[in-house]
């Protein structure tokens, strides 16, 4: 193969693999770089033999900006993807497993004020109320199954911060249609049989069974766990973090809703069990439910019994044994590098962490944004951009690992699985240090100083004080500031009453949006 020209402009991006990661990547690059002078062409190669991995997903609020950037209408997206509104994550049974053991990590930040003032004011003014309910009206909105917006609000606008629950397979199909018909992405549905290298060692092309060689300047590996380009071709090793995050199995099932007008939960519900936890995600037509567990602490048969018991308890209208279950195996970890020469891995090809706190799709979004913010002008600067990208995402993956581990470390459950999670040797050193610091002061920006932390200090506050972490009260340096925070906390219940009187339920809003779309379609047909 020919030599790589270091001054050659990057004009053609080839995305290998579809699914959510592949089609989001292709769509965002095409939407942001596919028009005008110096436009970049995007080709996506997807094997017809590899199904999309999708069991029902939760997204972060970042998804609203992502969908808006690529030009999708929010109502159309909600309907096409059987989607609903997500306003946070609730954790049931994670502290002791006793009745009433529950706390919330909402998307809305707490009332404004310094971290220590906030902690002291909550304890003084509203210590009998759970932390999230005292410092944010969103907790009460979630408890009422309310939507984060009114019907009259424009797409992607809301009274509260929100993301989505969705059917990942339907999302990939919607993105594929939009990318190919609106954004000009070239689509090759073919199986990749090999990879050709240039004399310099870059990827020159991927060979396909029916379409021959597909050449490009930059290749995006979205081939999932196979990591065909970054892992197999370039040999970038996988760093297994099973020493910190023990879960390596999941058993998933789709549970039909009890009735067409049944409530749709406003948050992901994560219920702890003796060797892991169960996710429960509400969609308009079904619930996505899955038992996550450690094969070192529970057998597949035990996990199946645990999941069946959960379905039976939460869905008495359903016979758990009549449902179709899907067994999944995974490793929590990531590649040692994410960008090697002219290949960048995005999605599962870069790594995977257990689905607690729904970090998978947001890592895809963050990866694409980081690429586009510093898109290499030519091959000569690509290695510099790759080093910067690798440093940034090594930090981000480790911070997510820390945050997920925090949920386990704070538990008081006594089963071996939970005791093992609290063993000092399984806790990352940085997290151990932070927990020691947080015995005397509340999490703040000083502890999480990066410009764009994946999880800000507020997220740590919600988890720590949701479980009752005992930070010692520290004398505030600004009494007036604490007084102001107390006033704001006092107004949270008033704001909740206002929101509760004006917001529809999730079900009511989704049905209203469907009715609006049907009316528009009828008008167009009659017009």
HELIX and SHEET records of a PDB file:
HELIX    1   1 UNK A   19  UNK A   33  1                                  15    
HELIX    2   2 UNK A   62  UNK A   69  1                                   8    
HELIX    3   3 UNK A   74  UNK A   80  1                                   7    
HELIX    4   4 UNK A  115  UNK A  126  1                                  12    
HELIX    5   5 UNK A  131  UNK A  135  1                                   5    
HELIX    6   6 UNK A  138  UNK A  143  1                                   6    
HELIX    7   7 UNK A  168  UNK A  181  1                                  14    
HELIX    8   8 UNK A  224  UNK A  226  5                                   3    
HELIX    9   9 UNK A  228  UNK A  233  3                                   6    
HELIX   10  10 UNK A  300  UNK A  314  1                                  15    
HELIX   11  11 UNK A  320  UNK A  322  5                                   3    
HELIX   12  12 UNK A  347  UNK A  349  5                                   3    
HELIX   13  13 UNK A  360  UNK A  373  1                                  14    
HELIX   14  14 UNK A  379  UNK A  409  1                                  31    
HELIX   15  15 UNK A  416  UNK A  421  1                                   6    
HELIX   16  16 UNK A  424  UNK A  426  5                                   3    
HELIX   17  17 UNK A  429  UNK A  437  1                                   9    
HELIX   18  18 UNK A  457  UNK A  466  1                                  10    
HELIX   19  19 UNK A  479  UNK A  502  1                                  24    
HELIX   20  20 UNK A  506  UNK A  526  1                                  21    
SHEET    1   A 6 UNK A 186  UNK A 189  0                                        
SHEET    2   A 6 UNK A  41  UNK A  46  1                                        
SHEET    3   A 6 UNK A  12  UNK A  16  1                                        
SHEET    4   A 6 UNK A 218  UNK A 221  1                                        
SHEET    5   A 6 UNK A 343  UNK A 345  1                                        
SHEET    6   A 6 UNK A 339  UNK A 340 -1                                        
SHEET    1   B 3 UNK A  57  UNK A  58  0                                        
SHEET    2   B 3 UNK A 163  UNK A 166 -1                                        
SHEET    3   B 3 UNK A  84  UNK A  86 -1                                        
SHEET    1   C 7 UNK A 102  UNK A 106  0                                        
SHEET    2   C 7 UNK A  88  UNK A  92 -1                                        
SHEET    3   C 7 UNK A 268  UNK A 273  1                                        
SHEET    4   C 7 UNK A 276  UNK A 282 -1                                        
SHEET    5   C 7 UNK A 286  UNK A 293 -1                                        
SHEET    6   C 7 UNK A 249  UNK A 256 -1                                        
SHEET    7   C 7 UNK A 325  UNK A 329 -1                                        
SHEET    1   D 3 UNK A 192  UNK A 197  0                                        
SHEET    2   D 3 UNK A 203  UNK A 208 -1                                        
SHEET    3   D 3 UNK A 212  UNK A 215 -1                                        
SHEET    1   E 3 UNK A 238  UNK A 240  0                                        
SHEET    2   E 3 UNK A 333  UNK A 335 -1                                        
SHEET    3   E 3 UNK A 351  UNK A 352 -1                                        
END                                                                             
